[in-house]
Structures are given as C-alpha cells and as structure tokens.
Amino acid sequence: MRPSTPSQPQDLAVTASEVAGLLAVLWGRVQVKVPTGPISPSQLRALLVIERLEGSNLRALGEALGSGPPATSRLCDRLEAAGLVERRLSTASRREVELYLSRPGRALLDEVRDRQVGEVAPVLEAMSPEDYGHLVKGLTAFRDAATVVVDGDEGAPDMPVARPA
C-alpha cells in the first residue's frame, strides 16, 4: 500500500503519474476541430512543442517528440495543411526550414487551454483552501523544475497560478 503522503521522489513520481492519467481523462473530453477534421493528440503535442521551440527546425521537433524525420515531416505537412503551422526558410541556412505557429495555430492552443481549464476548475474548487495552497506551491515548483529539465532554461519565468473564481 502506497503512503497517503509520498515521502520519496519515486513515491511522488507514482502520484504524479496517477494525476497525469486523471488529467488525460479530463482533457480527453476536450475535442477541437479545424476545417480538415479533429486535432489528434500527437498533432496537439507537436503544436505545443513548436510553440515552445518557435523557429526551430524539423530535427529539433522530431527530437522533442521522439519521432523520426519522415514521421515528423508528415506530421508538419498535416499541420501546415490545416493552417496551424508555417514553414519558413531559415535566414541562417537556406537548406533549413523553421517552424512557427500560425495565427490559427495560436488561437487553437488558446482554445484548448481554455477548455482544459474548464475541465480542471471544478476539481480545484472541490479542494480545501489549505490543500489548494499546497498544490499551487507544489505545481509552481514542479513547472519551474520541469522547464529547466526540458529546456535547459535556468531563467524559468515565475508565472502566477490563479485560483478559479
């Protein structure tokens, strides 16, 4: 039986995995469509990576997704056809293509985030103020540490987490 309050990083990692699974269930309810059809989870993940690595190339996207060049290129083809991503020739190397979110791509991510917030807000509202405060502190620390691990970005921004009204 797992302790109710994880005391070791491994215990907490198990709890985080369980929470991620619950978030996946909640966020799985969020369906967004573009003229070419619904956005798949892999396309959404690619959009999030492109947003984070804006101006990077296909190789960087593939590495971040754990995907090979042909699959990454096909994924970008579909995102570009949907009007969500723009490919631009690199100013540094004419052989490279840089990836950018289009205005509709940004709007889609905003819509997804708004809907995700709508799914999570009732859960947060059911928490006690004390537990909510602990969660804010813990999630903020986790986000900052994850940013360093994912991006190698030592200057992670301190973004406030707002309590739902």
C-alpha positions as CSV (number, residue, x, y, z in Angstrom):
1,M,0.0,0.0,0.0
2,R,1.3,3.4,-1.0
3,P,1.6,6.1,1.7
4,S,-1.0,8.8,1.6
5,T,1.7,11.5,1.6
6,P,4.6,10.5,-0.7
7,S,7.9,10.8,1.1
8,Q,10.4,9.8,-1.6
9,P,10.8,11.1,-5.1
10,Q,9.8,7.7,-6.5
11,D,6.6,7.7,-4.5
12,L,5.8,11.2,-5.6
13,A,6.5,10.2,-9.2
14,V,3.9,7.5,-8.9
15,T,1.4,10.0,-7.6
16,A,2.3,12.4,-10.4
17,S,1.8,9.6,-12.9
18,E,-1.7,9.0,-11.5
19,V,-2.5,12.7,-11.6
20,A,-1.3,12.9,-15.2
21,G,-3.6,10.0,-16.0
22,L,-6.5,11.7,-14.4
23,L,-5.7,14.9,-16.3
24,A,-5.5,12.9,-19.5
25,V,-9.0,11.7,-18.8
26,L,-10.3,15.2,-18.1
27,W,-8.5,16.8,-21.0
28,G,-9.5,13.9,-23.3
29,R,-13.0,15.4,-23.1
30,V,-11.6,18.5,-24.9
31,Q,-12.2,18.0,-28.6
32,V,-11.1,20.7,-31.1
33,K,-11.6,20.7,-34.8
34,V,-10.2,22.6,-37.7
35,P,-11.6,22.5,-41.3
36,T,-9.5,19.4,-42.0
37,G,-11.0,17.5,-39.0
38,P,-10.3,16.9,-35.4
39,I,-6.8,17.5,-34.0
40,S,-5.2,14.3,-32.8
41,P,-3.2,14.1,-29.5
42,S,0.1,13.8,-31.5
43,Q,-0.8,16.9,-33.5
44,L,-1.6,18.8,-30.4
45,R,1.6,17.7,-28.8
46,A,3.5,18.9,-31.8
47,L,1.8,22.3,-31.7
48,L,2.8,22.6,-28.1
49,V,6.5,21.8,-28.9
50,I,6.5,24.2,-31.8
51,E,5.1,26.9,-29.6
52,R,7.9,26.2,-27.1
53,L,10.7,25.9,-29.7
54,E,9.4,28.5,-32.1
55,G,11.7,29.0,-35.0
56,S,13.3,25.6,-34.6
57,N,13.7,23.1,-37.4
58,L,12.2,19.7,-38.1
59,R,15.1,17.9,-36.4
60,A,14.5,19.7,-33.1
61,L,10.8,18.9,-33.3
62,G,11.5,15.3,-34.0
63,E,13.9,15.0,-31.1
64,A,11.4,16.6,-28.8
65,L,8.6,14.3,-30.0
66,G,10.9,11.2,-30.1
67,S,10.0,10.8,-33.8
68,G,12.0,10.1,-36.9
69,P,12.4,12.6,-39.8
70,P,9.8,11.1,-42.2
71,A,7.1,10.9,-39.5
72,T,7.9,14.4,-38.3
73,S,7.8,15.8,-41.8
74,R,4.4,14.2,-42.5
75,L,3.0,15.5,-39.2
76,C,4.1,19.0,-40.1
77,D,2.6,18.5,-43.6
78,R,-0.8,17.8,-41.9
79,L,-0.4,20.8,-39.5
80,E,0.5,23.1,-42.4
81,A,-2.4,21.8,-44.5
82,A,-4.7,22.6,-41.5
83,G,-3.3,26.1,-41.4
84,L,-1.8,25.7,-37.9
85,V,1.9,25.8,-38.7
86,E,4.0,27.8,-41.1
87,R,7.3,26.7,-42.5
88,R,9.8,29.4,-43.4
89,L,13.2,29.2,-44.9
90,S,15.9,29.8,-42.3
91,T,17.7,33.1,-42.5
92,A,20.9,31.3,-41.3
93,S,20.8,28.4,-43.7
94,R,18.8,28.2,-46.9
95,R,18.8,24.4,-46.5
96,E,16.8,24.5,-43.3
97,V,13.2,25.2,-42.6
98,E,12.0,26.9,-39.4
99,L,8.7,26.1,-37.8
100,Y,6.2,28.7,-36.5
101,L,2.7,28.6,-35.2
102,S,0.3,30.4,-37.5
103,R,-2.3,32.8,-36.0
104,P,-5.0,30.0,-36.2
105,G,-2.5,27.6,-34.5
106,R,-2.1,30.0,-31.6
107,A,-5.9,30.5,-31.4
108,L,-6.3,26.7,-31.3
109,L,-3.9,26.3,-28.4
110,D,-5.7,29.2,-26.6
111,E,-9.0,27.4,-27.1
112,V,-7.6,24.0,-25.9
113,R,-6.1,25.6,-22.8
114,D,-9.4,27.4,-22.1
115,R,-11.3,24.1,-22.4
116,Q,-8.7,22.3,-20.2
117,V,-9.1,24.9,-17.5
118,G,-12.9,24.4,-17.7
119,E,-12.4,20.7,-17.1
120,V,-10.0,21.1,-14.2
121,A,-11.6,24.1,-12.4
122,P,-14.4,22.0,-10.7
123,V,-11.7,19.7,-9.3
124,L,-9.8,22.6,-7.9
125,E,-12.9,24.2,-6.5
126,A,-13.6,21.0,-4.6
127,M,-10.3,21.2,-2.7
128,S,-9.9,22.8,0.7
129,P,-8.1,26.2,0.7
130,E,-5.2,24.7,2.5
131,D,-4.8,21.9,0.0
132,Y,-5.2,24.3,-2.8
133,G,-2.4,26.5,-1.5
134,H,-0.1,23.5,-1.2
135,L,-1.0,22.5,-4.7
136,V,-0.2,25.9,-6.1
137,K,3.2,25.9,-4.4
138,G,4.0,22.4,-5.5
139,L,2.8,22.8,-9.1
140,T,4.7,26.1,-9.4
141,A,7.9,24.4,-8.2
142,F,7.3,21.4,-10.5
143,R,6.7,23.6,-13.5
144,D,9.9,25.6,-12.8
145,A,12.0,22.4,-12.4
146,A,10.5,20.7,-15.4
147,T,11.2,23.8,-17.5
148,V,14.9,23.5,-16.6
149,V,15.0,19.8,-17.4
150,V,13.0,20.1,-20.6
151,D,14.6,23.3,-22.0
152,G,17.8,23.7,-20.0
153,D,16.4,27.1,-19.2
154,E,17.7,28.3,-15.9
155,G,15.7,31.5,-16.1
156,A,12.2,29.9,-15.9
157,P,9.6,32.6,-15.6
158,D,7.7,32.9,-12.4
159,M,4.1,32.7,-13.8
160,P,1.4,33.1,-11.2
161,V,-1.3,30.4,-10.9
162,A,-4.7,31.9,-10.4
163,R,-7.4,30.3,-8.2
164,P,-10.7,29.8,-10.1
165,A,-13.5,32.1,-9.0
